[in-house]
Amino acid sequence: MSITQNLSISFSSSSSPFLAPSTFNSRSQVSLPVKSVSICKCVATPQEVDTAYKTKVSRNENMGKLQAGYLFPEIARRRSAHLLKYPDAKIISLGIGDTTEPIPEVITSALAKKSHALSTIEGYSGYGAEQGEKPLRSALASTFYADLGIEDDDIFVSDGAKCDISRLQIVFGSNVKMAVQDPSYPAYVDSSVIMGQTGLYQKDVQKFANIEYMRCNPENGFFPDLSSISRPDIIFFCSPNNPTGAAATREQLIQLVQFAKDNGSIIVYDSAYAMYISGDNPRSIYEIPGAKEVAIETSSFSKYAGFTGVRLGWTVVPKQLLFSDGFPVAKDFNRIVCTCFNGASNISQAGGLACLSPEGLKAMQEVIGFYKENTSIIVETFDSLGFKVYGGKCAPYVWVHFPGQNSWDVFSEILEKTHVVTTPGSGFGPGGEGFVRVSAFGHRENILEACRRFKQLYK
């Protein structure tokens, strides 16, 4: 039986901006064998439920501006719906960028040792410094920022870069204008909306008012034309970029830092994939002269050590970075951290310290090397099928171009025909339309099988 004969799932295009009218034209028809199942129908849950009692508290109007669900839970929802439709299908997830390979033993042994020590009088510890334990802050400074003028107390250890992005937004407040790469990690835009920094969503251009979307595409080398950008207060910039995989060159980052200085802006530089960089591209914004006066850097162990579940990251706020009144940004960030956060888990921090040992660094490089081999396999697959492919050299993501096609339609077609989950480019912003992101996070056998299915679909 053909896949398309098994089940129809109805979605309302008015319930989500991701559910645009279909314009996808299949290049071929491919069906994978699946078990026939009973017909069911998924319907949207009503947004409002009648209750006997309602409070008099008004909903935060900024939450009402958000467009449907956050990207990755939406993908997970569609994956679940697909599994209901095809319960015997072997779904391969190359969508959400979650690591799959085991954490190296040199790191887990440190996690276990710290965990066990908590059961002893000598080893127990409770609340720690909100900014992180001093040995870890020192190790981060010497490992990633040696000779760059970053000191231990410039570094704030956290439960991940994503969490720090929202904490930074609290520091900035609502009366600022943001600029983001387009496409970019959706947490930047969504947190700006929640903070009240934006106007309403403009459906005709698929953008929020009062955000400067800096278009990054193959034509401009995935680096924005800064001369066309109106002055922003805060610039979110990710390199290597998620989702495009593009890593900014030194010359490009010099331009970015100078643009920030000329406009009195602050850069929030997301370097969560810096260890994937090959070649001479800067791994830190602080490699650029003058960056400490205009830039914050946030990063994470998630994609280096498989800490997506362990949770550990850090943010650098140099003392030289000042608000317009001369007040240090670091002091306000420290105040927010102390108010909103009790510090990263002491067990996670023990693991982080092990990551930065010579043995831990070697182990992380081996894991990163494995994912980069996966990336090469995916790139070669789409190259062989005649697609334009970007990224994949300095990041664990492959950015595949489907010109003239709706990216959610491409996502749906791939899922329906191959049972492989990808990520639609438009979920990262209007500049991602016509692209699909394929993640290299996966077991090798799953990567090879997914590529076999891609070849069967697009041959």
Backbone torsions as a table, in degrees:
resi	resn	phi	psi	omega
1	MET	NA	137.6	178.3
2	SER	-66.7	146.4	178.0
3	ILE	-54.7	-42.1	-174.3
4	THR	-71.9	-7.2	179.4
5	GLN	-93.1	-12.2	-172.4
6	ASN	-72.8	-41.3	-169.9
7	LEU	-163.4	146.6	170.2
8	SER	-113.6	131.1	174.5
9	ILE	-113.4	125.6	-176.3
10	SER	-96.7	129.7	173.7
11	PHE	-124.9	146.4	176.6
12	SER	-92.2	123.9	-179.5
13	SER	-66.8	-17.1	179.0
14	SER	-81.3	-11.0	-176.3
15	SER	-89.1	-9.4	-178.2
16	SER	-156.6	138.7	177.4
17	PRO	-70.5	-15.1	-179.7
18	PHE	-76.6	-19.5	-174.0
19	LEU	-95.1	67.2	-180.0
20	ALA	-76.8	157.9	176.8
21	PRO	-56.7	139.3	-174.1
22	SER	-72.7	132.2	172.0
23	THR	-126.2	10.5	-174.7
24	PHE	-75.2	132.6	173.6
25	ASN	-115.3	116.1	-178.1
26	SER	-64.8	139.4	177.3
27	ARG	-83.5	-18.0	175.2
28	SER	-164.9	163.8	179.7
29	GLN	-105.9	119.5	179.4
30	VAL	-131.6	132.8	176.7
31	SER	-123.8	137.7	174.0
32	LEU	-104.6	142.3	-177.3
33	PRO	-65.8	132.4	176.5
34	VAL	-141.4	161.7	-180.0
35	LYS	-79.1	134.3	176.7
36	SER	-67.6	137.1	-178.0
37	VAL	-129.5	168.3	178.0
38	SER	-67.5	151.7	-179.2
39	ILE	-80.4	134.5	173.8
40	CYS	-137.1	170.1	-178.9
41	LYS	-135.8	127.0	178.2
42	CYS	-92.4	130.6	178.8
43	VAL	-124.3	152.5	-179.0
44	ALA	-69.6	141.0	175.5
45	THR	-76.4	131.5	179.7
46	PRO	-56.2	141.3	-178.8
47	GLN	-74.0	-26.8	-179.7
48	GLU	-121.4	136.5	179.2
49	VAL	-120.3	129.7	178.4
50	ASP	-66.0	129.9	177.5
51	THR	-128.7	164.2	-179.7
52	ALA	-75.3	-20.6	-175.6
53	TYR	-142.7	137.6	173.9
54	LYS	-127.4	142.6	176.6
55	THR	-74.3	176.2	176.1
56	LYS	-102.6	15.3	179.9
57	VAL	-87.7	124.4	179.5
58	SER	-75.2	144.3	176.0
59	ARG	-69.3	143.8	173.8
60	ASN	-56.9	115.7	-175.3
61	GLU	-63.3	-24.7	179.8
62	ASN	-70.0	-32.9	176.4
63	MET	-63.3	-33.3	179.2
64	GLY	-69.1	-17.6	178.2
65	LYS	-76.8	-25.2	-175.8
66	LEU	-61.2	144.1	-176.9
67	GLN	-94.3	105.4	177.5
68	ALA	52.0	-143.8	-175.8
69	GLY	-88.6	162.4	173.1
70	TYR	-62.5	147.0	-169.4
71	LEU	-50.8	-52.8	-170.0
72	PHE	-73.4	-37.0	170.1
73	PRO	-61.7	-33.1	177.1
74	GLU	-64.2	-41.3	176.8
75	ILE	-63.3	-43.2	179.0
76	ALA	-62.1	-36.9	178.3
77	ARG	-63.5	-42.9	-179.4
78	ARG	-69.5	-33.8	175.7
79	ARG	-63.1	-43.5	179.1
80	SER	-63.3	-41.2	178.2
81	ALA	-63.5	-38.2	178.7
82	HIS	-65.5	-38.2	-179.8
83	LEU	-68.5	-33.2	173.8
84	LEU	-64.4	-36.6	-179.5
85	LYS	-72.6	-38.3	-178.2
86	TYR	-128.2	75.2	-172.9
87	PRO	-63.7	-21.3	-179.5
88	ASP	-97.7	1.9	-178.5
89	ALA	-73.7	143.4	173.4
90	LYS	-91.1	98.1	-178.9
91	ILE	-81.8	133.4	175.3
92	ILE	-112.1	124.2	-176.4
93	SER	-99.3	110.3	172.7
94	LEU	-120.6	32.1	-177.0
95	GLY	-102.9	-83.4	179.8
96	ILE	-62.1	131.7	-174.4
97	GLY	-78.7	65.6	179.3
98	ASP	-103.5	132.6	-179.2
99	THR	-66.1	155.2	-174.7
100	THR	-126.5	-20.4	-173.6
101	GLU	-88.8	149.1	-176.7
102	PRO	-59.8	146.9	174.0
103	ILE	-66.3	133.3	-179.7
104	PRO	-55.7	145.4	-173.8
105	GLU	-64.0	-31.4	178.5
106	VAL	-61.1	-25.3	179.5
107	ILE	-90.0	-45.3	-179.8
108	THR	-65.7	-29.5	178.2
109	SER	-65.7	-35.1	177.1
110	ALA	-70.6	-37.6	175.7
111	LEU	-61.7	-44.7	-178.7
112	ALA	-66.5	-40.5	-179.5
113	LYS	-63.0	-43.1	179.3
114	LYS	-67.8	-40.0	179.2
115	SER	-61.4	-45.2	180.0
116	HIS	-66.0	-36.6	-178.6
117	ALA	-62.0	-27.8	179.7
118	LEU	-66.2	-14.6	177.9
119	SER	-90.4	7.0	179.3
120	THR	-117.6	156.1	177.1
121	ILE	-61.9	-43.1	-175.9
122	GLU	-70.2	-33.4	-172.9
123	GLY	-97.8	-7.2	-177.2
124	TYR	-71.2	141.7	170.8
125	SER	-146.4	146.6	179.6
126	GLY	-104.4	-126.6	178.4
127	TYR	-56.2	138.3	173.1
128	GLY	-113.9	-175.0	177.3
129	ALA	-64.0	132.5	-179.6
130	GLU	-59.8	-28.8	-177.4
131	GLN	-81.0	-8.9	-179.1
132	GLY	111.2	158.1	-179.9
133	GLU	-71.6	139.2	-173.3
134	LYS	-58.0	-43.4	-179.9
135	PRO	-59.6	-36.3	179.3
136	LEU	-71.9	-41.7	178.4
137	ARG	-61.5	-39.7	178.3
138	SER	-65.8	-41.3	179.9
139	ALA	-66.6	-38.4	177.3
140	LEU	-63.0	-43.3	-179.3
141	ALA	-63.0	-45.0	-176.9
142	SER	-75.0	-28.4	-177.1
143	THR	-81.3	-46.6	-171.9
144	PHE	-104.6	-17.1	-173.2
145	TYR	-131.3	24.5	178.1
146	ALA	-58.7	133.3	177.7
147	ASP	66.3	14.3	178.6
148	LEU	-106.7	2.3	176.4
149	GLY	80.6	13.8	177.2
150	ILE	-93.5	126.5	-177.8
151	GLU	-100.7	163.0	-177.6
152	ASP	-52.2	-44.7	-174.2
153	ASP	-80.6	3.1	168.7
154	ASP	-82.5	-12.0	-172.0
155	ILE	-103.9	130.5	177.3
156	PHE	-114.3	116.6	178.5
157	VAL	-80.7	142.2	-174.4
158	SER	-143.5	-173.8	176.7
159	ASP	-94.5	19.1	174.5
160	GLY	135.9	153.6	-177.7
161	ALA	-63.3	-37.8	-178.9
162	LYS	-60.3	-41.4	178.8
163	CYS	-65.8	-39.0	-179.6
164	ASP	-68.2	-30.4	176.4
165	ILE	-58.0	-44.6	179.5
166	SER	-70.0	-35.4	177.3
167	ARG	-65.3	-39.2	176.6
168	LEU	-63.1	-38.1	179.5
169	GLN	-62.8	-35.4	176.5
170	ILE	-64.1	-39.6	177.3
171	VAL	-60.5	-44.9	-175.1
172	PHE	-72.3	-31.6	179.6
173	GLY	78.1	-168.6	-172.6
174	SER	-93.2	-17.6	-172.1
175	ASN	-95.1	49.6	179.1
176	VAL	-135.9	159.6	175.7
177	LYS	-111.3	130.1	-178.2
178	MET	-97.9	150.6	167.2
179	ALA	-125.6	136.9	179.4
180	VAL	-133.5	149.4	169.8
181	GLN	-63.4	146.4	177.2
182	ASP	-127.6	105.8	10.9
183	PRO	-85.2	162.6	178.6
184	SER	-158.6	168.8	177.0
185	TYR	-55.0	124.5	-170.7
186	PRO	-66.8	-14.9	-180.0
187	ALA	-63.7	-27.4	179.6
188	TYR	-64.4	-50.8	-177.6
189	VAL	-69.4	-46.2	-176.6
190	ASP	-61.7	-40.5	178.7
191	SER	-67.8	-31.9	176.0
192	SER	-65.8	-41.1	178.3
193	VAL	-63.2	-48.0	-178.0
194	ILE	-60.0	-36.2	-179.3
195	MET	-75.5	-9.7	179.8
196	GLY	85.2	21.5	-179.3
197	GLN	-83.1	-12.0	-171.6
198	THR	-114.9	167.3	167.8
199	GLY	-89.8	-158.3	-178.7
200	LEU	-77.0	161.3	176.6
201	TYR	-73.8	130.6	-179.1
202	GLN	-102.7	102.3	-171.8
203	LYS	-64.0	-30.5	-176.1
204	ASP	-67.2	-30.9	178.7
205	VAL	-112.6	-1.3	178.7
206	GLN	58.2	44.1	-179.3
207	LYS	-139.1	154.9	170.8
208	PHE	-88.8	141.0	175.5
209	ALA	-65.6	149.6	176.7
210	ASN	71.6	18.2	167.3
211	ILE	-118.5	134.0	176.6
212	GLU	-89.7	110.9	179.6
213	TYR	-90.2	112.1	-176.9
214	MET	-91.9	100.5	-173.4
215	ARG	-63.7	127.7	178.0
216	CYS	-125.3	113.8	-174.7
217	ASN	-143.2	175.2	-179.5
218	PRO	-58.5	-32.0	-177.2
219	GLU	-65.8	-32.6	179.2
220	ASN	-108.1	19.3	178.5
221	GLY	66.9	24.6	-179.9
222	PHE	60.7	27.5	172.9
223	PHE	-127.7	129.7	-171.1
224	PRO	-69.6	153.7	172.0
225	ASP	-78.9	96.6	-173.4
226	LEU	-66.9	-23.3	179.9
227	SER	-68.3	-17.9	-179.2
228	SER	-97.0	2.3	-175.5
229	ILE	-96.0	127.9	173.9
230	SER	-74.0	157.3	-171.9
231	ARG	-59.2	122.6	172.8
232	PRO	-103.4	159.6	171.2
233	ASP	-82.6	-46.7	-176.2
234	ILE	-122.2	133.7	178.8
235	ILE	-116.9	113.1	172.6
236	PHE	-86.6	124.2	-177.5
237	PHE	-139.9	122.8	-176.9
238	CYS	-113.0	124.3	176.9
239	SER	-145.8	125.2	-6.2
240	PRO	-59.3	144.1	-171.7
241	ASN	-77.5	139.1	167.1
242	ASN	-106.8	111.3	28.7
243	PRO	-109.5	-8.8	-167.1
244	THR	-75.5	-19.9	-177.9
245	GLY	79.4	2.1	-177.8
246	ALA	-77.3	134.6	176.7
247	ALA	-107.4	128.0	-178.4
248	ALA	-68.3	143.0	176.9
249	THR	-80.7	168.5	177.2
250	ARG	-61.2	-42.9	-179.9
251	GLU	-62.2	-39.1	178.8
252	GLN	-66.3	-40.5	-179.9
253	LEU	-71.5	-30.4	172.6
254	ILE	-61.2	-42.7	176.6
255	GLN	-60.9	-43.4	-177.3
256	LEU	-64.2	-45.5	179.4
257	VAL	-63.6	-41.6	179.1
258	GLN	-66.1	-38.0	176.9
259	PHE	-61.1	-43.4	178.8
260	ALA	-63.5	-41.7	179.7
261	LYS	-66.0	-43.3	-179.3
262	ASP	-62.3	-30.9	-176.1
263	ASN	-103.3	-2.2	-177.7
264	GLY	65.6	34.2	-176.6
265	SER	-97.5	165.2	174.1
266	ILE	-113.7	130.3	176.2
267	ILE	-93.4	131.3	167.1
268	VAL	-104.6	105.8	-171.5
269	TYR	-99.8	113.3	-177.9
270	ASP	-93.4	109.9	-176.9
271	SER	-111.8	34.6	-173.8
272	ALA	-63.3	-15.5	-178.7
273	TYR	-118.0	19.0	-172.7
274	ALA	-59.9	-34.2	-178.2
275	MET	-70.5	-8.9	176.7
276	TYR	-86.2	-8.2	-175.3
277	ILE	-68.9	133.4	172.0
278	SER	-110.9	145.1	177.5
279	GLY	91.0	-155.5	-170.1
280	ASP	-96.4	3.3	-179.9
281	ASN	-61.5	137.9	179.9
282	PRO	-58.8	141.3	176.7
283	ARG	-96.6	-13.6	178.0
284	SER	-139.3	144.5	176.4
285	ILE	-63.7	-24.5	-176.8
286	TYR	-76.6	-1.5	169.4
287	GLU	-72.7	-12.9	-178.8
288	ILE	-94.5	124.9	179.3
289	PRO	-55.7	135.3	178.6
290	GLY	86.4	-5.1	-175.3
291	ALA	-67.0	-29.6	-177.9
292	LYS	-64.2	-19.7	-179.8
293	GLU	-85.5	-11.6	-175.0
294	VAL	-136.0	1.4	-170.2
295	ALA	-134.3	142.8	168.0
296	ILE	-108.9	142.9	176.6
297	GLU	-123.8	133.8	177.7
298	THR	-123.4	143.3	-177.1
299	SER	-152.8	-176.0	-168.2
300	SER	-160.8	153.4	171.3
301	PHE	-87.4	-2.3	-171.6
302	SER	-56.1	-50.7	-173.4
303	LYS	-94.6	-0.8	176.6
304	TYR	-95.7	-45.0	-172.3
305	ALA	-116.3	6.3	-176.9
306	GLY	73.5	34.0	-176.0
307	PHE	-93.0	24.1	-179.6
308	THR	-60.8	-29.3	176.7
309	GLY	-98.7	-28.7	179.5
310	VAL	-69.8	-39.9	176.2
311	ARG	72.9	101.9	174.5
312	LEU	-162.4	129.6	177.3
313	GLY	-151.1	-169.7	178.6
314	TRP	-157.9	157.6	175.7
315	THR	-134.0	136.5	179.8
316	VAL	-105.7	123.7	176.2
317	VAL	-126.4	97.9	-175.4
318	PRO	-65.3	151.0	178.5
319	LYS	-63.5	-26.7	-177.3
320	GLN	-73.2	-12.2	-176.9
321	LEU	-83.6	117.2	-173.9
322	LEU	-124.6	147.7	170.2
323	PHE	-73.2	173.7	-176.3
324	SER	-61.5	-24.7	178.7
325	ASP	-90.7	5.2	179.2
326	GLY	89.3	-0.9	-178.6
327	PHE	-78.3	135.8	-178.5
328	PRO	-66.5	129.8	176.9
329	VAL	-60.4	-37.0	-177.7
330	ALA	-59.7	-34.6	-179.3
331	LYS	-68.0	-39.5	177.2
332	ASP	-69.3	-39.5	178.7
333	PHE	-64.3	-40.3	177.5
334	ASN	-61.0	-38.3	179.4
335	ARG	-65.4	-41.5	178.2
336	ILE	-66.4	-43.6	179.7
337	VAL	-59.4	-45.7	-178.3
338	CYS	-68.4	-26.8	179.7
339	THR	-82.7	-39.5	-170.3
340	CYS	-102.7	-3.9	-166.4
341	PHE	-149.2	139.3	177.1
342	ASN	-102.1	14.8	179.6
343	GLY	96.7	154.1	177.8
344	ALA	-66.8	153.4	178.1
345	SER	-52.0	134.3	178.1
346	ASN	-65.4	-27.7	176.0
347	ILE	-69.1	-45.6	178.4
348	SER	-60.5	-40.2	-179.7
349	GLN	-66.1	-33.8	174.5
350	ALA	-63.6	-39.4	176.1
351	GLY	-65.4	-39.5	178.6
352	GLY	-62.6	-39.6	177.7
353	LEU	-63.9	-38.6	176.6
354	ALA	-66.0	-34.8	177.1
355	CYS	-58.2	-33.9	-172.9
356	LEU	-94.1	3.0	171.0
357	SER	-72.5	160.7	177.8
358	PRO	-54.5	-40.6	179.3
359	GLU	-69.3	-38.2	179.7
360	GLY	-67.5	-42.2	178.2
361	LEU	-62.0	-40.7	178.4
362	LYS	-63.8	-42.0	-179.5
363	ALA	-65.7	-40.8	178.8
364	MET	-64.6	-39.8	178.7
365	GLN	-63.2	-34.1	177.6
366	GLU	-67.3	-41.7	177.7
367	VAL	-64.9	-44.4	178.0
368	ILE	-60.7	-41.3	177.7
369	GLY	-60.4	-37.5	177.4
370	PHE	-62.0	-46.9	-179.4
371	TYR	-66.0	-34.0	179.1
372	LYS	-69.5	-31.7	172.5
373	GLU	-64.3	-41.4	174.8
374	ASN	-57.7	-42.9	-179.6
375	THR	-59.9	-43.3	-179.9
376	SER	-61.8	-38.3	178.6
377	ILE	-62.5	-44.1	-179.5
378	ILE	-66.5	-44.8	179.4
379	VAL	-59.3	-46.6	-179.3
380	GLU	-62.0	-36.8	179.1
381	THR	-62.2	-52.4	-177.8
382	PHE	-70.7	-32.8	173.9
383	ASP	-59.4	-43.8	-177.5
384	SER	-67.0	-22.1	-179.9
385	LEU	-91.9	1.5	175.3
386	GLY	89.3	12.2	179.4
387	PHE	-85.0	152.6	167.9
388	LYS	-81.5	123.8	-173.8
389	VAL	-124.6	136.6	-179.7
390	TYR	-128.1	165.6	-178.2
391	GLY	73.2	-161.5	174.2
392	GLY	85.6	-8.8	179.7
393	LYS	-100.4	-38.6	-176.3
394	CYS	-120.1	15.5	-178.5
395	ALA	-157.7	158.0	-178.8
396	PRO	-84.3	27.4	-178.0
397	TYR	-128.1	143.4	176.6
398	VAL	-116.4	128.1	-174.2
399	TRP	-107.8	104.9	-171.1
400	VAL	-104.4	131.8	-176.1
401	HIS	-93.8	127.7	173.3
402	PHE	-120.2	78.1	-171.4
403	PRO	-58.1	136.0	176.4
404	GLY	77.0	5.5	-176.9
405	GLN	-116.9	148.7	178.0
406	ASN	-73.5	126.2	-172.1
407	SER	-67.5	-31.3	175.6
408	TRP	-69.9	-31.8	175.5
409	ASP	-67.3	-40.4	177.3
410	VAL	-63.5	-45.7	176.4
411	PHE	-53.9	-48.6	-177.1
412	SER	-65.7	-39.8	-179.7
413	GLU	-65.2	-43.6	178.5
414	ILE	-62.5	-44.4	179.7
415	LEU	-63.3	-44.9	-177.2
416	GLU	-66.4	-40.7	-172.4
417	LYS	-90.4	-24.6	-174.4
418	THR	-125.7	-9.9	-175.3
419	HIS	61.3	31.5	175.9
420	VAL	-111.2	130.1	178.3
421	VAL	-91.5	127.0	172.7
422	THR	-119.1	-162.9	175.5
423	THR	-130.7	124.7	179.4
424	PRO	-69.1	133.9	-175.6
425	GLY	-61.6	-32.8	-177.9
426	SER	-66.1	-16.7	175.3
427	GLY	-67.2	-14.5	178.6
428	PHE	-100.3	5.1	-179.3
429	GLY	128.2	163.8	-177.4
430	PRO	-59.7	-26.6	178.6
431	GLY	-69.7	-10.8	178.7
432	GLY	-92.8	-1.5	179.6
433	GLU	-61.9	137.4	-178.6
434	GLY	87.0	4.7	178.1
435	PHE	-124.9	158.4	171.8
436	VAL	-132.2	135.9	175.4
437	ARG	-94.5	130.0	176.6
438	VAL	-114.6	121.8	-177.8
439	SER	-85.2	143.9	177.6
440	ALA	-93.6	5.0	176.8
441	PHE	-79.0	107.0	-179.0
442	GLY	-179.3	156.8	173.3
443	HIS	-65.0	147.8	-174.6
444	ARG	-57.4	-41.2	-178.8
445	GLU	-64.5	-32.1	177.7
446	ASN	-72.7	-37.5	176.8
447	ILE	-62.3	-46.3	-179.4
448	LEU	-64.5	-40.4	179.6
449	GLU	-68.1	-41.6	178.0
450	ALA	-60.8	-41.7	-179.6
451	CYS	-68.0	-33.8	174.9
452	ARG	-62.4	-41.3	179.6
453	ARG	-68.5	-38.4	176.3
454	PHE	-59.5	-43.1	-179.7
455	LYS	-65.3	-36.8	178.5
456	GLN	-66.7	-36.2	-178.5
457	LEU	-74.2	-41.1	-169.9
458	TYR	-109.6	9.8	-177.6
459	LYS	-64.5	NA	NA
